[in-house]
Amino acid sequence: MSKTSQLIKEPIAEEMKIFEEKFFESMKSNVALLDRITYYIVRRKGKQMRPMFVFLIAKMLGTIEEKTYRAASFIELIHTATLVHDDVVDDSHLRRGFFSLNALWKNKIAVLVGDYFLSKTLIISTRNKDFDLLETVSVAIQELSEGELLQIEKARKLDITEEVYFEIIRMKTATLIAACCKAGALSVGADEETASKLHRFGELVGIAFQIKDDLFDYTTSNAIGKPVGIDIKEQKMTLPLIYTLNNTTPDKKRWLINSVKRHNTNKKRVREIIDFVKGNGGIEYTQKMMKQYADEALKILKEFPDNEARRSLELMVQYVMEREN
């Protein structure tokens, strides 16, 4: 774990330890195969950014309660389910440097495991009558699916405008971080206005997070775990490319679209696209937009009590922009 991550986690370190135990407990089943798979997933957990948002928001507003642990579990169960299903859809055999579930146990089992995690969210929330949390996470699941489908629909024509791009990433990435923040607020009894404000905060951070991810496609670093040019190879229209397409000559625009459509597996051509985007202001514009969203998020935080949890959230926003993976 990086030094920044440790600093962010400091106010909720104890709660995160308890959460890990509770989360593993919530995934248990009477089916031995399922238990083996969930153990594999838990051992390879990522940065746990989403549960951290839940706990930090809750702690900024009040005292962490049992409902906060359930809120964090709902989010992590949904996030895990979507990752498992994504790997099946993308036919991806690696996740964070480890074999994906579909690589080890095949697609059928991976899809069923993802479904199991989603059903656990429903069971835990209805059993505890957490209907406000259930509504929050259900909206997130709906928007995640809509965002993916909108991206697939638009990718066929490569006609994504900036407006559509932001709508896709709001639904695909930002909606779950927004749900974390709203769920954290609701878990400590926040009113609807406060919960909505923090939902917007999460949305802004999520958009900045995805914009940073888009920038990785144009970096030469190999430390990020994402191959350079992979978005171009997969014909994903990201902000640096969209900006460049909208701010170049008709000839160059045709060349770019043709390159992404027909030569996206040609390493030399992909390198040429990256160089063209870099040389035509695509990176600077994207960085400017990322900062704009992050600044707006920080502005919302200023309305809340200046305590240790809020300072960690401010640090989290900085981390989103400066992270290297």
Secondary structure per residue as TSV (DSSP state, phi and psi in degrees):
chain	resnum	aa	ss	phi	psi
A	1	M	-	360.0	136.9
A	2	S	-	-72.6	162.8
A	3	K	H	-61.1	-40.6
A	4	T	H	-61.7	-45.0
A	5	S	H	-58.9	-40.9
A	6	Q	H	-64.5	-40.8
A	7	L	H	-64.1	-42.3
A	8	I	H	-61.4	-42.6
A	9	K	H	-76.5	-17.5
A	10	E	G	-47.0	-51.1
A	11	P	G	-66.2	-16.6
A	12	I	G	-124.9	19.1
A	13	A	H	-57.2	-44.7
A	14	E	H	-65.4	-44.3
A	15	E	H	-64.2	-36.7
A	16	M	H	-66.3	-36.1
A	17	K	H	-64.3	-46.9
A	18	I	H	-62.3	-41.4
A	19	F	H	-58.9	-43.8
A	20	E	H	-57.6	-41.0
A	21	E	H	-66.6	-45.8
A	22	K	H	-65.5	-38.5
A	23	F	H	-65.0	-45.0
A	24	F	H	-61.2	-39.8
A	25	E	H	-62.6	-40.7
A	26	S	H	-68.0	-20.4
A	27	M	T	-90.2	-7.8
A	28	K	-	-65.7	152.3
A	29	S	-	-145.4	166.4
A	30	N	S	-84.2	-6.7
A	31	V	-	-92.3	118.0
A	32	A	H	-59.0	-39.7
A	33	L	H	-60.5	-43.5
A	34	L	H	-64.0	-40.8
A	35	D	H	-64.3	-37.6
A	36	R	H	-63.4	-42.3
A	37	I	H	-68.3	-44.1
A	38	T	H	-65.5	-34.7
A	39	Y	H	-63.2	-41.1
A	40	Y	H	-61.4	-42.8
A	41	I	H	-66.2	-48.2
A	42	V	H	-61.5	-38.1
A	43	R	H	-68.1	-21.4
A	44	R	T	-111.2	34.4
A	45	K	-	-63.6	149.8
A	46	G	-	-86.6	-141.8
A	47	K	-	-75.0	-14.4
A	48	Q	-	57.6	36.6
A	49	M	H	-61.5	-39.2
A	50	R	H	-67.6	-48.7
A	51	P	H	-62.1	-31.5
A	52	M	H	-62.0	-39.4
A	53	F	H	-61.0	-43.9
A	54	V	H	-57.6	-51.0
A	55	F	H	-69.0	-39.5
A	56	L	H	-67.0	-41.6
A	57	I	H	-62.9	-47.1
A	58	A	H	-59.1	-43.9
A	59	K	H	-71.1	-32.3
A	60	M	H	-63.5	-35.6
A	61	L	H	-91.7	-26.7
A	62	G	S	-173.4	-140.2
A	63	T	-	-108.6	131.0
A	64	I	-	-63.3	131.1
A	65	E	-	-119.3	176.7
A	66	E	H	-57.7	-35.6
A	67	K	H	-64.3	-29.9
A	68	T	H	-65.6	-40.2
A	69	Y	H	-64.1	-38.9
A	70	R	H	-66.7	-41.5
A	71	A	H	-58.3	-45.4
A	72	A	H	-64.7	-37.7
A	73	S	H	-65.3	-42.4
A	74	F	H	-57.4	-48.8
A	75	I	H	-62.2	-44.4
A	76	E	H	-69.0	-35.7
A	77	L	H	-64.0	-44.1
A	78	I	H	-65.5	-45.9
A	79	H	H	-58.9	-44.9
A	80	T	H	-63.4	-43.3
A	81	A	H	-60.7	-43.5
A	82	T	H	-67.9	-35.7
A	83	L	H	-65.1	-43.2
A	84	V	H	-62.2	-45.7
A	85	H	H	-67.2	-37.9
A	86	D	H	-59.2	-42.8
A	87	D	H	-62.9	-34.6
A	88	V	H	-69.1	-48.8
A	89	V	H	-59.4	-43.5
A	90	D	T	-84.8	-3.1
A	91	D	T	53.9	42.7
A	92	S	-	-94.2	133.0
A	93	H	-	-104.8	1.4
A	94	L	E	-131.1	143.9
A	95	R	E	-141.8	115.2
A	96	R	T	53.3	38.7
A	97	G	T	83.5	-2.5
A	98	F	E	-112.7	161.9
A	99	F	E	-63.6	138.1
A	100	S	-	-76.2	167.2
A	101	L	H	-61.8	-41.2
A	102	N	H	-67.1	-25.6
A	103	A	H	-71.8	-36.8
A	104	L	H	-89.7	-38.0
A	105	W	H	-119.7	5.7
A	106	K	H	75.4	163.0
A	107	N	H	-59.8	-43.6
A	108	K	H	-58.4	-47.6
A	109	I	H	-67.2	-41.7
A	110	A	H	-59.6	-44.7
A	111	V	H	-62.7	-43.4
A	112	L	H	-65.4	-37.7
A	113	V	H	-64.7	-44.0
A	114	G	H	-59.2	-42.9
A	115	D	H	-62.3	-39.3
A	116	Y	H	-60.9	-44.7
A	117	F	H	-62.3	-41.0
A	118	L	H	-64.2	-39.7
A	119	S	H	-68.0	-32.3
A	120	K	H	-62.4	-38.1
A	121	T	H	-59.5	-45.9
A	122	L	H	-63.3	-44.9
A	123	I	H	-64.2	-49.1
A	124	I	H	-63.9	-42.4
A	125	S	H	-68.4	-42.2
A	126	T	H	-71.3	-36.8
A	127	R	H	-60.9	-35.7
A	128	N	T	-99.5	6.6
A	129	K	T	55.3	37.3
A	130	D	-	-87.2	61.0
A	131	F	H	-69.3	-29.0
A	132	D	H	-67.1	-39.2
A	133	L	H	-69.9	-39.5
A	134	L	H	-61.7	-42.0
A	135	E	H	-63.9	-42.4
A	136	T	H	-60.3	-47.9
A	137	V	H	-75.1	-29.4
A	138	S	H	-66.0	-40.4
A	139	V	H	-61.6	-40.7
A	140	A	H	-62.7	-43.7
A	141	I	H	-62.7	-43.7
A	142	Q	H	-59.1	-47.3
A	143	E	H	-69.7	-34.3
A	144	L	H	-57.9	-46.6
A	145	S	H	-65.9	-43.5
A	146	E	H	-63.3	-40.7
A	147	G	H	-62.1	-44.1
A	148	E	H	-61.4	-45.4
A	149	L	H	-68.5	-37.1
A	150	L	H	-64.1	-39.9
A	151	Q	H	-64.8	-42.4
A	152	I	H	-62.5	-44.3
A	153	E	H	-60.8	-45.2
A	154	K	H	-76.6	-31.3
A	155	A	H	-63.2	-28.1
A	156	R	T	-62.0	-34.1
A	157	K	T	-103.4	-13.0
A	158	L	T	55.5	39.0
A	159	D	-	-112.2	33.0
A	160	I	-	-74.4	124.5
A	161	T	-	-86.2	168.6
A	162	E	H	-59.7	-39.4
A	163	E	H	-61.2	-45.4
A	164	V	H	-67.7	-40.1
A	165	Y	H	-55.7	-48.3
A	166	F	H	-66.2	-32.8
A	167	E	H	-67.8	-40.6
A	168	I	H	-62.5	-48.5
A	169	I	H	-74.1	-26.3
A	170	R	I	-61.8	-42.9
A	171	M	I	-79.5	-40.9
A	172	K	I	-74.2	-40.4
A	173	T	I	-115.2	-48.0
A	174	A	I	-71.5	-29.3
A	175	T	H	-61.0	-35.9
A	176	L	H	-74.7	-37.3
A	177	I	H	-68.7	-37.2
A	178	A	H	-62.5	-41.7
A	179	A	H	-63.3	-37.8
A	180	C	H	-57.2	-48.1
A	181	C	H	-68.4	-41.9
A	182	K	H	-67.8	-42.9
A	183	A	H	-63.2	-40.0
A	184	G	H	-60.7	-41.7
A	185	A	H	-67.0	-46.7
A	186	L	H	-63.3	-32.3
A	187	S	H	-65.6	-20.2
A	188	V	T	-112.5	21.4
A	189	G	T	80.4	23.1
A	190	A	-	-65.4	150.3
A	191	D	-	-76.1	169.4
A	192	E	H	-61.5	-37.4
A	193	E	H	-64.6	-44.5
A	194	T	H	-64.5	-45.5
A	195	A	H	-60.7	-40.7
A	196	S	H	-66.7	-39.7
A	197	K	H	-62.2	-42.1
A	198	L	H	-76.2	-25.9
A	199	H	H	-62.7	-43.7
A	200	R	H	-64.6	-39.7
A	201	F	H	-56.5	-48.3
A	202	G	H	-63.0	-37.7
A	203	E	H	-61.8	-46.3
A	204	L	H	-63.7	-42.5
A	205	V	H	-64.5	-41.5
A	206	G	H	-62.3	-39.0
A	207	I	H	-66.7	-44.2
A	208	A	H	-61.2	-38.7
A	209	F	H	-60.5	-46.0
A	210	Q	H	-69.4	-36.8
A	211	I	H	-61.6	-41.2
A	212	K	H	-61.1	-40.7
A	213	D	H	-60.0	-40.1
A	214	D	H	-63.3	-35.8
A	215	L	H	-66.1	-29.2
A	216	F	H	-59.6	-26.2
A	217	D	T	-66.1	-16.5
A	218	Y	T	-113.4	14.1
A	219	T	-	-102.5	156.0
A	220	T	-	-97.2	1.6
A	221	S	-	-72.3	140.5
A	222	N	S	-100.6	3.9
A	223	A	T	-84.9	-5.0
A	224	I	T	-90.2	-7.7
A	225	G	S	76.4	9.4
A	226	K	S	-129.6	117.9
A	227	P	-	-60.7	140.3
A	228	V	T	-62.9	135.0
A	229	G	T	80.6	7.3
A	230	I	H	-66.2	-35.2
A	231	D	H	-64.5	-38.3
A	232	I	H	-65.7	-44.9
A	233	K	H	-59.8	-34.8
A	234	E	T	-90.7	7.5
A	235	Q	T	58.8	36.7
A	236	K	-	-88.8	128.4
A	237	M	-	-88.0	102.3
A	238	T	-	-102.8	169.5
A	239	L	H	-58.7	-43.4
A	240	P	H	-57.7	-39.5
A	241	L	H	-73.1	-42.3
A	242	I	H	-61.2	-45.3
A	243	Y	H	-60.5	-45.1
A	244	T	H	-64.1	-42.2
A	245	L	H	-59.9	-38.3
A	246	N	H	-82.2	-6.9
A	247	N	T	-130.2	40.0
A	248	T	S	-136.5	177.4
A	249	T	-	-74.5	157.0
A	250	P	H	-54.8	-38.5
A	251	D	H	-62.8	-47.9
A	252	K	H	-67.2	-34.3
A	253	K	H	-63.1	-44.9
A	254	R	H	-61.5	-41.7
A	255	W	H	-62.6	-42.5
A	256	L	H	-63.6	-48.3
A	257	I	H	-62.4	-44.2
A	258	N	H	-61.2	-40.5
A	259	S	H	-64.1	-45.0
A	260	V	H	-69.8	-36.6
A	261	K	H	-75.2	-44.2
A	262	R	H	-113.8	-15.0
A	263	H	S	-126.3	24.9
A	264	N	T	-71.0	-9.7
A	265	T	T	-104.0	-0.8
A	266	N	-	-86.6	111.4
A	267	K	H	-56.9	-40.7
A	268	K	H	-64.6	-43.8
A	269	R	H	-67.8	-39.5
A	270	V	H	-60.3	-41.7
A	271	R	H	-62.3	-38.9
A	272	E	H	-64.9	-40.3
A	273	I	H	-62.1	-47.9
A	274	I	H	-58.1	-47.0
A	275	D	H	-63.1	-38.5
A	276	F	H	-66.4	-43.7
A	277	V	H	-62.2	-43.6
A	278	K	H	-62.6	-39.7
A	279	G	H	-79.9	-7.3
A	280	N	T	-120.3	27.7
A	281	G	T	82.6	4.3
A	282	G	H	-61.7	-38.4
A	283	I	H	-73.5	-46.7
A	284	E	H	-59.8	-43.0
A	285	Y	H	-64.0	-43.5
A	286	T	H	-63.7	-42.0
A	287	Q	H	-62.8	-39.4
A	288	K	H	-63.1	-43.3
A	289	M	H	-66.2	-40.3
A	290	M	H	-59.0	-45.8
A	291	K	H	-64.3	-37.5
A	292	Q	H	-59.7	-46.8
A	293	Y	H	-67.2	-41.3
A	294	A	H	-64.3	-41.5
A	295	D	H	-63.5	-38.8
A	296	E	H	-65.5	-37.5
A	297	A	H	-64.4	-44.8
A	298	L	H	-62.9	-34.3
A	299	K	H	-62.6	-40.5
A	300	I	H	-63.4	-43.2
A	301	L	H	-59.3	-33.7
A	302	K	T	-60.2	-18.3
A	303	E	T	-79.5	-7.9
A	304	F	S	-108.2	164.7
A	305	P	-	-53.9	137.2
A	306	D	-	-83.1	88.6
A	307	N	S	-128.7	-177.4
A	308	E	H	-59.0	-41.0
A	309	A	H	-65.7	-41.6
A	310	R	H	-63.6	-40.3
A	311	R	H	-64.2	-35.2
A	312	S	H	-66.3	-38.1
A	313	L	H	-65.7	-38.8
A	314	E	H	-63.3	-39.7
A	315	L	H	-66.2	-36.3
A	316	M	H	-62.7	-41.0
A	317	V	H	-63.3	-42.4
A	318	Q	H	-62.7	-41.9
A	319	Y	H	-61.3	-39.9
A	320	V	H	-56.4	-39.3
A	321	M	H	-81.1	-29.4
A	322	E	H	-101.5	-8.3
A	323	R	-	-59.1	155.9
A	324	E	-	-113.7	8.0
A	325	N	-	-156.7	360.0
